[in-house]
Amino acid sequence: MYRFGHISIPTTDFKKAKNFFGKVFGWTFEDAPEIKYVFFRAASAPHGGFYLVKKMPKKAQVNVYIEVDDIDAKLKEIRKARGKVVVKKVPMGATGWVAQFATPDGCYLSLWQALPPKETVVETSPVQ
């Protein structure tokens, strides 16, 4: 099954957004300046973040991400089902990829594909 995994909210000022949502909802934050983003952690999932805009958009303000294992395959399914790819797959730093699509009736949603977790190598000492 697919689940909603992330929500992006536009803001014209990171500081004001953190102040407002922190006070009103008790969210906590982590700045990610390398991608010009601020992640928020809500009381329960899904969590999300703020993206910076010069002017608040009139449409498509909140961006909802559906988690998928393979964005490329899912975009093919979306096209086949008469949906439209709005933003092709793009990397998001070292965390994964995003893409945006529109449903046949024009609803905009996004896809998220996380990078696979790095394998940890456990050093073992030879038995003596």
Secondary structure as GFF3:
##gff-version 3
##sequence-region A 1 128
A	DSSP	beta_strand	4	11	.	.	.	ID=ss1
A	DSSP	alpha_helix	14	25	.	.	.	ID=ss2
A	DSSP	beta_strand	28	32	.	.	.	ID=ss3
A	DSSP	three_ten_helix	33	35	.	.	.	ID=ss4
A	DSSP	beta_strand	37	41	.	.	.	ID=ss5
A	DSSP	beta_strand	47	52	.	.	.	ID=ss6
A	DSSP	beta_strand	63	67	.	.	.	ID=ss7
A	DSSP	alpha_helix	71	80	.	.	.	ID=ss8
A	DSSP	beta_strand	84	92	.	.	.	ID=ss9
A	DSSP	beta_strand	96	102	.	.	.	ID=ss10
A	DSSP	beta_strand	108	114	.	.	.	ID=ss11
###
